[in-house]
Amino acid sequence: MTLTANVPARVTPKRRKDGLIGLWGRIIHRDRDAYERWLAERDLTAITACLLRLNERQLNRLGFSHATLGMDVEDLALRAKHEAQIGMDVLRIVEDDAPMVESHRHAAPERPYHAIAAE
């Protein structure tokens, strides 16, 4: 019988997940907006690098090509950002329209009021 089983394990500090490159980014970009832009650029670079591993046939199935892959990934990111902005605008319009819908329901019950769905 040994006493090592009862000895508590040594506590080691947890390492940050982003490692040295994340520390470098936080040091260089102390401004939050600049840091967010740097993170977005780093993510696009990682996505492009992963897509570069695919052969031309696989990229064609996704609608990409090795010749224009960098521009395609940037276009995809801009399109996603634009669609997210449209979604936020639609939600804001619907939330602003909600009190008006309630007032129409109580004011004129004989004429139903229907909200128009926006895309």
Secondary structure per residue as TSV (DSSP state, phi and psi in degrees):
chain	resnum	aa	ss	phi	psi
A	1	M	-	360.0	131.2
A	2	T	-	-114.2	160.9
A	3	L	S	-93.5	-6.3
A	4	T	G	-68.2	-23.2
A	5	A	G	-69.0	-27.6
A	6	N	G	-89.1	-9.2
A	7	V	S	-76.5	128.1
A	8	P	-	-66.9	148.7
A	9	A	-	-69.4	148.3
A	10	R	-	-70.6	132.3
A	11	V	-	-81.9	122.6
A	12	T	-	-108.8	139.2
A	13	P	-	-66.5	141.9
A	14	K	-	-77.6	138.9
A	15	R	-	-83.0	152.1
A	16	R	-	-70.0	145.8
A	17	K	S	-71.2	-31.7
A	18	D	S	-82.9	-12.0
A	19	G	H	66.8	-155.3
A	20	L	H	-65.6	-37.8
A	21	I	H	-66.2	-35.0
A	22	G	H	-68.7	-38.4
A	23	L	H	-63.1	-42.4
A	24	W	H	-60.5	-43.4
A	25	G	H	-64.3	-39.3
A	26	R	H	-70.0	-33.2
A	27	I	H	-73.0	-46.4
A	28	I	H	-67.7	-43.9
A	29	H	-	-109.8	81.0
A	30	R	-	-76.1	-24.0
A	31	D	S	-72.7	130.5
A	32	R	H	-62.0	-42.1
A	33	D	H	-65.4	-41.0
A	34	A	H	-65.0	-37.9
A	35	Y	H	-66.6	-40.5
A	36	E	H	-64.4	-39.8
A	37	R	H	-64.1	-40.3
A	38	W	H	-64.7	-41.0
A	39	L	H	-63.4	-41.5
A	40	A	H	-63.7	-41.8
A	41	E	H	-64.4	-40.2
A	42	R	H	-64.9	-39.8
A	43	D	H	-66.1	-42.4
A	44	L	H	-63.4	-36.6
A	45	T	H	-65.1	-41.0
A	46	A	H	-66.5	-40.2
A	47	I	H	-63.7	-44.2
A	48	T	H	-62.4	-41.8
A	49	A	H	-63.4	-38.8
A	50	C	H	-67.4	-40.0
A	51	L	H	-70.4	-28.0
A	52	L	H	-65.6	-20.3
A	53	R	T	-72.2	-20.0
A	54	L	S	-78.2	153.0
A	55	N	-	-83.5	174.2
A	56	E	H	-62.9	-38.1
A	57	R	H	-62.6	-44.1
A	58	Q	H	-66.5	-39.6
A	59	L	H	-65.4	-37.1
A	60	N	H	-64.2	-33.5
A	61	R	H	-64.6	-30.5
A	62	L	H	-86.6	-8.4
A	63	G	T	90.0	19.0
A	64	F	-	-115.7	173.2
A	65	S	-	-146.0	150.7
A	66	H	S	-62.1	-30.8
A	67	A	T	-67.9	-33.7
A	68	T	T	-122.5	24.9
A	69	L	H	-62.8	-43.0
A	70	G	H	-60.8	-45.0
A	71	M	H	-68.0	-36.5
A	72	D	H	-64.8	-40.9
A	73	V	H	-67.5	-40.8
A	74	E	H	-63.9	-40.5
A	75	D	H	-64.0	-40.2
A	76	L	H	-62.9	-41.6
A	77	A	H	-66.6	-41.7
A	78	L	H	-65.1	-39.6
A	79	R	H	-65.0	-41.0
A	80	A	H	-64.3	-40.6
A	81	K	H	-65.1	-41.0
A	82	H	H	-64.9	-43.5
A	83	E	H	-66.7	-35.8
A	84	A	H	-65.3	-38.9
A	85	Q	H	-65.4	-40.9
A	86	I	H	-62.4	-42.9
A	87	G	H	-61.2	-40.8
A	88	M	H	-67.1	-38.4
A	89	D	H	-64.4	-41.3
A	90	V	H	-64.0	-43.6
A	91	L	H	-62.7	-39.2
A	92	R	H	-64.9	-41.4
A	93	I	H	-64.9	-43.0
A	94	V	H	-65.7	-41.0
A	95	E	H	-66.4	-37.9
A	96	D	H	-69.5	-27.7
A	97	D	H	-84.4	-15.2
A	98	A	H	-60.7	-44.7
A	99	P	H	-62.6	-34.5
A	100	M	H	-67.2	-36.2
A	101	V	H	-63.4	-43.6
A	102	E	H	-64.1	-39.9
A	103	S	H	-67.9	-34.8
A	104	H	H	-69.8	-34.4
A	105	R	H	-66.5	-40.3
A	106	H	H	-81.7	-28.6
A	107	A	H	-78.1	-44.4
A	108	A	-	-132.4	82.5
A	109	P	T	-70.6	-19.9
A	110	E	T	-75.2	-24.5
A	111	R	S	-109.9	108.2
A	112	P	-	-68.6	142.2
A	113	Y	-	-105.2	125.6
A	114	H	-	-116.5	129.9
A	115	A	-	-77.2	145.7
A	116	I	-	-92.4	128.1
A	117	A	-	-78.2	134.0
A	118	A	-	-108.4	150.6
A	119	E	-	-96.5	360.0
